[in-house]
Amino acid sequence: MGNALGDGKQTFAALRRVEAAAPQEARRPALRALTAGLLYGPTRIEGVREFGARTGALVA
């Protein structure tokens, strides 16, 4: 299953680039929704859980 930016690893790489360039942007609702899709989707991607915790997408 893909998403708006392609496969999960590509999406996560793009999200990390956003966070590196402008950390506050990674907390925007649309990007948190993309992160949540990666967190709760069928594919496990290393580092997504930590990224989600940092950006507010991971609900504890």
Phi and psi in radians as a Rosetta constraint file:
Dihedral C 1 N 2 CA 2 C 2 CIRCULARHARMONIC -1.749 0.35
Dihedral N 2 CA 2 C 2 N 3 CIRCULARHARMONIC -3.018 0.35
Dihedral C 2 N 3 CA 3 C 3 CIRCULARHARMONIC -2.512 0.35
Dihedral N 3 CA 3 C 3 N 4 CIRCULARHARMONIC -2.926 0.35
Dihedral C 3 N 4 CA 4 C 4 CIRCULARHARMONIC -1.049 0.35
Dihedral N 4 CA 4 C 4 N 5 CIRCULARHARMONIC -0.496 0.35
Dihedral C 4 N 5 CA 5 C 5 CIRCULARHARMONIC -1.800 0.35
Dihedral N 5 CA 5 C 5 N 6 CIRCULARHARMONIC 0.067 0.35
Dihedral C 5 N 6 CA 6 C 6 CIRCULARHARMONIC 1.987 0.35
Dihedral N 6 CA 6 C 6 N 7 CIRCULARHARMONIC -2.485 0.35
Dihedral C 6 N 7 CA 7 C 7 CIRCULARHARMONIC -1.376 0.35
Dihedral N 7 CA 7 C 7 N 8 CIRCULARHARMONIC 2.894 0.35
Dihedral C 7 N 8 CA 8 C 8 CIRCULARHARMONIC -1.039 0.35
Dihedral N 8 CA 8 C 8 N 9 CIRCULARHARMONIC -0.709 0.35
Dihedral C 8 N 9 CA 9 C 9 CIRCULARHARMONIC -1.153 0.35
Dihedral N 9 CA 9 C 9 N 10 CIRCULARHARMONIC -0.679 0.35
Dihedral C 9 N 10 CA 10 C 10 CIRCULARHARMONIC -1.152 0.35
Dihedral N 10 CA 10 C 10 N 11 CIRCULARHARMONIC -0.720 0.35
Dihedral C 10 N 11 CA 11 C 11 CIRCULARHARMONIC -1.089 0.35
Dihedral N 11 CA 11 C 11 N 12 CIRCULARHARMONIC -0.787 0.35
Dihedral C 11 N 12 CA 12 C 12 CIRCULARHARMONIC -1.120 0.35
Dihedral N 12 CA 12 C 12 N 13 CIRCULARHARMONIC -0.690 0.35
Dihedral C 12 N 13 CA 13 C 13 CIRCULARHARMONIC -1.065 0.35
Dihedral N 13 CA 13 C 13 N 14 CIRCULARHARMONIC -0.727 0.35
Dihedral C 13 N 14 CA 14 C 14 CIRCULARHARMONIC -1.140 0.35
Dihedral N 14 CA 14 C 14 N 15 CIRCULARHARMONIC -0.724 0.35
Dihedral C 14 N 15 CA 15 C 15 CIRCULARHARMONIC -1.102 0.35
Dihedral N 15 CA 15 C 15 N 16 CIRCULARHARMONIC -0.675 0.35
Dihedral C 15 N 16 CA 16 C 16 CIRCULARHARMONIC -1.157 0.35
Dihedral N 16 CA 16 C 16 N 17 CIRCULARHARMONIC -0.637 0.35
Dihedral C 16 N 17 CA 17 C 17 CIRCULARHARMONIC -1.133 0.35
Dihedral N 17 CA 17 C 17 N 18 CIRCULARHARMONIC -0.705 0.35
Dihedral C 17 N 18 CA 18 C 18 CIRCULARHARMONIC -1.060 0.35
Dihedral N 18 CA 18 C 18 N 19 CIRCULARHARMONIC -0.820 0.35
Dihedral C 18 N 19 CA 19 C 19 CIRCULARHARMONIC -1.063 0.35
Dihedral N 19 CA 19 C 19 N 20 CIRCULARHARMONIC -0.703 0.35
Dihedral C 19 N 20 CA 20 C 20 CIRCULARHARMONIC -1.151 0.35
Dihedral N 20 CA 20 C 20 N 21 CIRCULARHARMONIC -0.672 0.35
Dihedral C 20 N 21 CA 21 C 21 CIRCULARHARMONIC -1.419 0.35
Dihedral N 21 CA 21 C 21 N 22 CIRCULARHARMONIC -0.677 0.35
Dihedral C 21 N 22 CA 22 C 22 CIRCULARHARMONIC -2.677 0.35
Dihedral N 22 CA 22 C 22 N 23 CIRCULARHARMONIC 1.464 0.35
Dihedral C 22 N 23 CA 23 C 23 CIRCULARHARMONIC -0.907 0.35
Dihedral N 23 CA 23 C 23 N 24 CIRCULARHARMONIC -0.613 0.35
Dihedral C 23 N 24 CA 24 C 24 CIRCULARHARMONIC -1.133 0.35
Dihedral N 24 CA 24 C 24 N 25 CIRCULARHARMONIC -0.512 0.35
Dihedral C 24 N 25 CA 25 C 25 CIRCULARHARMONIC -1.190 0.35
Dihedral N 25 CA 25 C 25 N 26 CIRCULARHARMONIC -0.529 0.35
Dihedral C 25 N 26 CA 26 C 26 CIRCULARHARMONIC -1.178 0.35
Dihedral N 26 CA 26 C 26 N 27 CIRCULARHARMONIC -0.256 0.35
Dihedral C 26 N 27 CA 27 C 27 CIRCULARHARMONIC -1.635 0.35
Dihedral N 27 CA 27 C 27 N 28 CIRCULARHARMONIC -0.018 0.35
Dihedral C 27 N 28 CA 28 C 28 CIRCULARHARMONIC -1.130 0.35
Dihedral N 28 CA 28 C 28 N 29 CIRCULARHARMONIC 2.573 0.35
Dihedral C 28 N 29 CA 29 C 29 CIRCULARHARMONIC -0.938 0.35
Dihedral N 29 CA 29 C 29 N 30 CIRCULARHARMONIC -0.719 0.35
Dihedral C 29 N 30 CA 30 C 30 CIRCULARHARMONIC -1.140 0.35
Dihedral N 30 CA 30 C 30 N 31 CIRCULARHARMONIC -0.676 0.35
Dihedral C 30 N 31 CA 31 C 31 CIRCULARHARMONIC -1.340 0.35
Dihedral N 31 CA 31 C 31 N 32 CIRCULARHARMONIC -0.587 0.35
Dihedral C 31 N 32 CA 32 C 32 CIRCULARHARMONIC -1.113 0.35
Dihedral N 32 CA 32 C 32 N 33 CIRCULARHARMONIC -0.628 0.35
Dihedral C 32 N 33 CA 33 C 33 CIRCULARHARMONIC -1.149 0.35
Dihedral N 33 CA 33 C 33 N 34 CIRCULARHARMONIC -0.715 0.35
Dihedral C 33 N 34 CA 34 C 34 CIRCULARHARMONIC -1.078 0.35
Dihedral N 34 CA 34 C 34 N 35 CIRCULARHARMONIC -0.760 0.35
Dihedral C 34 N 35 CA 35 C 35 CIRCULARHARMONIC -1.083 0.35
Dihedral N 35 CA 35 C 35 N 36 CIRCULARHARMONIC -0.767 0.35
Dihedral C 35 N 36 CA 36 C 36 CIRCULARHARMONIC -1.060 0.35
Dihedral N 36 CA 36 C 36 N 37 CIRCULARHARMONIC -0.672 0.35
Dihedral C 36 N 37 CA 37 C 37 CIRCULARHARMONIC -1.057 0.35
Dihedral N 37 CA 37 C 37 N 38 CIRCULARHARMONIC -0.655 0.35
Dihedral C 37 N 38 CA 38 C 38 CIRCULARHARMONIC -1.252 0.35
Dihedral N 38 CA 38 C 38 N 39 CIRCULARHARMONIC -0.679 0.35
Dihedral C 38 N 39 CA 39 C 39 CIRCULARHARMONIC -1.117 0.35
Dihedral N 39 CA 39 C 39 N 40 CIRCULARHARMONIC -0.749 0.35
Dihedral C 39 N 40 CA 40 C 40 CIRCULARHARMONIC -1.842 0.35
Dihedral N 40 CA 40 C 40 N 41 CIRCULARHARMONIC 0.125 0.35
Dihedral C 40 N 41 CA 41 C 41 CIRCULARHARMONIC -1.418 0.35
Dihedral N 41 CA 41 C 41 N 42 CIRCULARHARMONIC 3.125 0.35
Dihedral C 41 N 42 CA 42 C 42 CIRCULARHARMONIC -1.310 0.35
Dihedral N 42 CA 42 C 42 N 43 CIRCULARHARMONIC -0.341 0.35
Dihedral C 42 N 43 CA 43 C 43 CIRCULARHARMONIC -1.752 0.35
Dihedral N 43 CA 43 C 43 N 44 CIRCULARHARMONIC 2.343 0.35
Dihedral C 43 N 44 CA 44 C 44 CIRCULARHARMONIC -1.622 0.35
Dihedral N 44 CA 44 C 44 N 45 CIRCULARHARMONIC 2.237 0.35
Dihedral C 44 N 45 CA 45 C 45 CIRCULARHARMONIC -2.154 0.35
Dihedral N 45 CA 45 C 45 N 46 CIRCULARHARMONIC 2.169 0.35
Dihedral C 45 N 46 CA 46 C 46 CIRCULARHARMONIC -1.058 0.35
Dihedral N 46 CA 46 C 46 N 47 CIRCULARHARMONIC 2.272 0.35
Dihedral C 46 N 47 CA 47 C 47 CIRCULARHARMONIC 1.672 0.35
Dihedral N 47 CA 47 C 47 N 48 CIRCULARHARMONIC -0.229 0.35
Dihedral C 47 N 48 CA 48 C 48 CIRCULARHARMONIC -1.157 0.35
Dihedral N 48 CA 48 C 48 N 49 CIRCULARHARMONIC -0.683 0.35
Dihedral C 48 N 49 CA 49 C 49 CIRCULARHARMONIC -1.060 0.35
Dihedral N 49 CA 49 C 49 N 50 CIRCULARHARMONIC -0.799 0.35
Dihedral C 49 N 50 CA 50 C 50 CIRCULARHARMONIC -1.142 0.35
Dihedral N 50 CA 50 C 50 N 51 CIRCULARHARMONIC -0.734 0.35
Dihedral C 50 N 51 CA 51 C 51 CIRCULARHARMONIC -1.056 0.35
Dihedral N 51 CA 51 C 51 N 52 CIRCULARHARMONIC -0.784 0.35
Dihedral C 51 N 52 CA 52 C 52 CIRCULARHARMONIC -1.050 0.35
Dihedral N 52 CA 52 C 52 N 53 CIRCULARHARMONIC -0.693 0.35
Dihedral C 52 N 53 CA 53 C 53 CIRCULARHARMONIC -1.137 0.35
Dihedral N 53 CA 53 C 53 N 54 CIRCULARHARMONIC -0.703 0.35
Dihedral C 53 N 54 CA 54 C 54 CIRCULARHARMONIC -1.184 0.35
Dihedral N 54 CA 54 C 54 N 55 CIRCULARHARMONIC -0.609 0.35
Dihedral C 54 N 55 CA 55 C 55 CIRCULARHARMONIC -1.739 0.35
Dihedral N 55 CA 55 C 55 N 56 CIRCULARHARMONIC -0.050 0.35
Dihedral C 55 N 56 CA 56 C 56 CIRCULARHARMONIC 1.560 0.35
Dihedral N 56 CA 56 C 56 N 57 CIRCULARHARMONIC 0.138 0.35
Dihedral C 56 N 57 CA 57 C 57 CIRCULARHARMONIC -1.450 0.35
Dihedral N 57 CA 57 C 57 N 58 CIRCULARHARMONIC -0.417 0.35
Dihedral C 57 N 58 CA 58 C 58 CIRCULARHARMONIC -1.602 0.35
Dihedral N 58 CA 58 C 58 N 59 CIRCULARHARMONIC 2.024 0.35
Dihedral C 58 N 59 CA 59 C 59 CIRCULARHARMONIC -1.628 0.35
Dihedral N 59 CA 59 C 59 N 60 CIRCULARHARMONIC 2.081 0.35
